[in-house]
Amino acid sequence: MVCVLAAASVAFGEAASTATLDDIQIWAGSGANRAALVIDWNDGKEPESLLWGYRWDGTATGLDMLQAVVGADARLFAHLGQFVWGTAVFGLGYDLNASGSFAVDPLLAFDAHGLAVEAGAANANDARGPADSADHFVEGWSSGFWAYYLKDSAAGAWTSAMTGAADRVLMDGAWDGYSFAAHFASSPPGEPVAAVPEPGALSLLGFGLVVLLCARRVRG
């Protein structure tokens, strides 16, 4: 009996000239509507800009998408601030080298969904960074911030958001982007590459493909 192994790569692919919803590999949520989330750390660690997707029915906001995507990708983390006027993004992180371990310094306690939510600006720390220098994590409040950008489609142009993510009502095909603005010099997110599942998840996927292909071979 001969079995064909379909191997899945854990490496990031090169970005196409314009990323589309069809390039997305990690989706959060379920439903008929689709939107994209781009995060650009602008920290010199490649790839700087990554892409995820969100599905939903009914009504959803940009904040719904951000929290759902963070919860769906075990490599993605967010430090959020709660204020009387809404929710702010303090910091965003990603286990870039897929080590399976992620932490920041000074320490934050991320919950099972990859979120650390605290009240008030006093909990933001611009000096906070990744415990593993190979990972992404940037936080800002006093010397930089996470700029929020929007566009209506993959081919559209990014524009600065006029509302916070909680007030951003998503439309089918919409794109939301976060781009870190060091020293408050903001720029739209760069062209992203699709974030990929954890290596362990890909191994399980590859194993499932082996079983499926072998079964088909036997039945054939």
C-alpha positions as CSV (number, residue, x, y, z in Angstrom):
1,M,0.0,0.0,0.0
2,V,1.4,3.4,-1.0
3,C,0.2,6.6,0.8
4,V,0.8,10.1,-0.4
5,L,1.6,12.7,2.3
6,A,0.3,16.2,1.7
7,A,2.7,18.4,3.7
8,A,1.7,21.7,5.2
9,S,4.4,24.4,5.7
10,V,4.5,26.4,8.9
11,A,6.4,29.2,7.1
12,F,4.7,32.4,6.1
13,G,4.1,32.7,2.4
14,E,5.1,35.8,0.5
15,A,2.5,38.5,0.3
16,A,0.7,38.9,-3.0
17,S,0.5,42.3,-4.6
18,T,-2.8,42.7,-2.9
19,A,-4.0,40.3,-0.2
20,T,-7.6,39.2,-0.4
21,L,-10.1,37.4,1.9
22,D,-9.2,34.2,0.0
23,D,-5.7,34.4,1.3
24,I,-6.8,34.1,4.9
25,Q,-5.8,30.9,6.7
26,I,-7.2,31.6,10.2
27,W,-10.9,32.5,10.6
28,A,-12.7,33.4,13.8
29,G,-16.5,33.1,14.2
30,S,-19.1,31.7,11.8
31,G,-21.7,33.2,9.4
32,A,-22.3,34.4,6.0
33,N,-20.4,37.7,6.3
34,R,-16.7,38.0,6.1
35,A,-14.2,40.7,7.2
36,A,-10.4,41.0,7.5
37,L,-8.2,42.0,10.3
38,V,-4.6,43.3,9.7
39,I,-2.1,44.0,12.4
40,D,1.2,45.7,11.5
41,W,3.7,46.0,14.4
42,N,6.2,48.1,12.5
43,D,9.0,46.7,14.6
44,G,11.4,45.4,12.0
45,K,10.6,41.7,12.6
46,E,9.4,40.0,9.5
47,P,6.6,39.6,8.7
48,E,5.6,42.8,10.4
49,S,2.1,42.8,9.0
50,L,-0.3,39.8,9.4
51,L,-3.8,39.0,8.3
52,W,-6.8,37.1,9.9
53,G,-10.5,36.8,9.1
54,Y,-13.8,37.0,10.9
55,R,-17.2,35.5,10.0
56,W,-20.5,36.5,11.5
57,D,-24.3,36.9,11.0
58,G,-26.4,39.9,12.0
59,T,-24.5,42.8,13.5
60,A,-20.9,42.9,14.6
61,T,-18.3,45.6,15.5
62,G,-14.6,46.0,14.9
63,L,-14.1,45.2,18.6
64,D,-16.1,42.0,18.2
65,M,-13.7,41.0,15.4
66,L,-10.5,41.9,17.3
67,Q,-11.5,39.9,20.4
68,A,-12.8,36.9,18.4
69,V,-9.6,36.7,16.3
70,V,-7.4,37.0,19.4
71,G,-9.4,34.2,20.9
72,A,-9.2,32.0,17.8
73,D,-5.4,32.3,17.3
74,A,-3.4,30.9,20.2
75,R,-0.3,32.8,19.0
76,L,-2.1,36.2,19.2
77,F,-2.4,38.4,22.3
78,A,-4.0,41.7,23.2
79,H,-3.8,44.2,26.1
80,L,-6.9,46.3,26.2
81,G,-7.9,49.3,28.3
82,Q,-11.4,49.9,29.6
83,F,-12.6,53.5,29.9
84,V,-15.9,55.2,30.4
85,W,-15.9,56.2,26.8
86,G,-15.0,52.7,25.5
87,T,-12.2,50.3,24.9
88,A,-8.6,51.2,23.8
89,V,-5.8,49.0,22.4
90,F,-2.8,49.3,24.7
91,G,-0.7,46.5,23.2
92,L,-0.7,43.6,20.7
93,G,1.6,40.6,20.6
94,Y,2.3,37.5,18.6
95,D,4.3,34.4,19.1
96,L,6.3,35.0,15.9
97,N,8.7,32.2,16.2
98,A,5.9,29.7,17.1
99,S,7.7,28.6,20.3
100,G,4.4,27.8,22.0
101,S,5.3,30.1,24.8
102,F,4.5,33.9,25.0
103,A,5.0,36.4,27.7
104,V,5.8,40.1,28.1
105,D,7.9,42.2,30.4
106,P,6.6,43.8,32.6
107,L,4.4,40.8,33.1
108,L,0.7,40.7,32.0
109,A,-1.7,38.0,32.9
110,F,-3.4,37.0,29.6
111,D,-6.6,34.9,30.0
112,A,-7.4,31.7,28.1
113,H,-8.5,33.8,25.1
114,G,-5.2,35.7,24.9
115,L,-6.7,38.9,26.4
116,A,-5.5,41.1,29.3
117,V,-8.2,43.7,30.0
118,E,-7.5,46.5,32.6
119,A,-9.2,49.7,33.5
120,G,-7.6,53.1,32.9
121,A,-4.5,54.5,31.2
122,A,-2.4,53.9,34.3
123,N,-2.1,50.2,33.2
124,A,-0.5,51.1,29.9
125,N,3.3,50.8,29.8
126,D,5.2,52.0,26.8
127,A,8.3,50.2,28.0
128,R,6.6,46.8,27.9
129,G,8.0,44.4,25.3
130,P,8.2,40.7,24.5
131,A,10.0,38.4,26.9
132,D,11.3,36.6,23.9
133,S,12.9,39.2,21.6
134,A,12.0,37.1,18.6
135,D,8.3,37.7,19.2
136,H,6.1,40.7,18.3
137,F,4.8,42.9,21.2
138,V,4.4,46.6,21.1
139,E,2.5,48.7,23.6
140,G,1.9,52.5,23.6
141,W,0.1,55.3,25.2
142,S,2.4,58.1,26.1
143,S,5.0,57.8,23.3
144,G,3.1,56.0,20.6
145,F,-0.2,54.3,20.0
146,W,-2.0,51.7,17.9
147,A,-3.5,53.6,15.0
148,Y,-6.8,52.2,13.7
149,Y,-7.5,52.2,9.9
150,L,-10.5,51.0,7.8
151,K,-11.3,50.2,4.2
152,D,-14.3,48.8,2.5
153,S,-12.6,46.1,0.4
154,A,-9.3,44.5,-0.3
155,A,-8.6,46.8,-3.2
156,G,-9.7,49.9,-1.3
157,A,-7.4,52.5,0.3
158,W,-6.9,52.6,4.1
159,T,-8.4,55.6,5.9
160,S,-8.0,56.6,9.5
161,A,-11.0,55.5,11.6
162,M,-13.2,58.3,13.0
163,T,-14.6,56.1,15.7
164,G,-13.3,53.4,18.1
165,A,-13.5,49.7,17.3
166,A,-16.6,49.3,19.5
167,D,-18.5,51.8,17.4
168,R,-17.3,50.4,14.0
169,V,-20.2,48.4,12.5
170,L,-18.7,45.8,10.2
171,M,-20.0,45.3,6.6
172,D,-19.4,42.2,4.5
173,G,-16.0,42.5,2.8
174,A,-14.7,45.2,5.2
175,W,-11.1,45.4,6.4
176,D,-9.9,46.7,9.8
177,G,-6.2,47.5,10.4
178,Y,-4.1,48.3,13.4
179,S,-0.7,49.9,12.7
180,F,1.7,50.9,15.6
181,A,2.6,54.6,15.4
182,A,5.8,55.1,17.3
183,H,6.2,58.7,18.4
184,F,2.7,59.3,17.2
185,A,3.8,59.1,13.5
186,S,1.0,57.0,12.1
187,S,0.9,55.2,8.7
188,P,-1.5,52.6,7.2
189,P,-0.8,48.9,7.7
190,G,1.7,47.5,5.2
191,E,0.7,44.7,2.8
192,P,0.1,41.7,5.1
193,V,0.8,38.0,4.8
194,A,-1.7,35.5,6.2
195,A,-1.1,34.3,9.8
196,V,-0.9,30.5,9.9
197,P,-2.1,28.0,12.5
198,E,0.2,26.7,15.2
199,P,2.6,24.1,14.1
200,G,0.8,21.5,16.2
201,A,-2.5,22.3,14.5
202,L,-0.8,21.9,11.1
203,S,0.7,18.5,12.2
204,L,-2.8,17.3,13.1
205,L,-4.0,18.6,9.7
206,G,-1.2,16.7,7.9
207,F,-2.0,13.5,9.9
208,G,-5.7,13.8,8.9
209,L,-4.7,14.2,5.3
210,V,-2.5,11.1,5.5
211,V,-5.4,9.0,7.0
212,L,-7.8,10.3,4.4
213,L,-5.5,9.7,1.4
214,C,-4.6,6.2,2.7
215,A,-8.3,5.4,3.2
216,R,-9.1,6.5,-0.3
217,R,-6.2,4.4,-1.7
218,V,-7.4,1.3,0.1
219,R,-11.0,1.8,-1.2
220,G,-9.7,2.5,-4.7
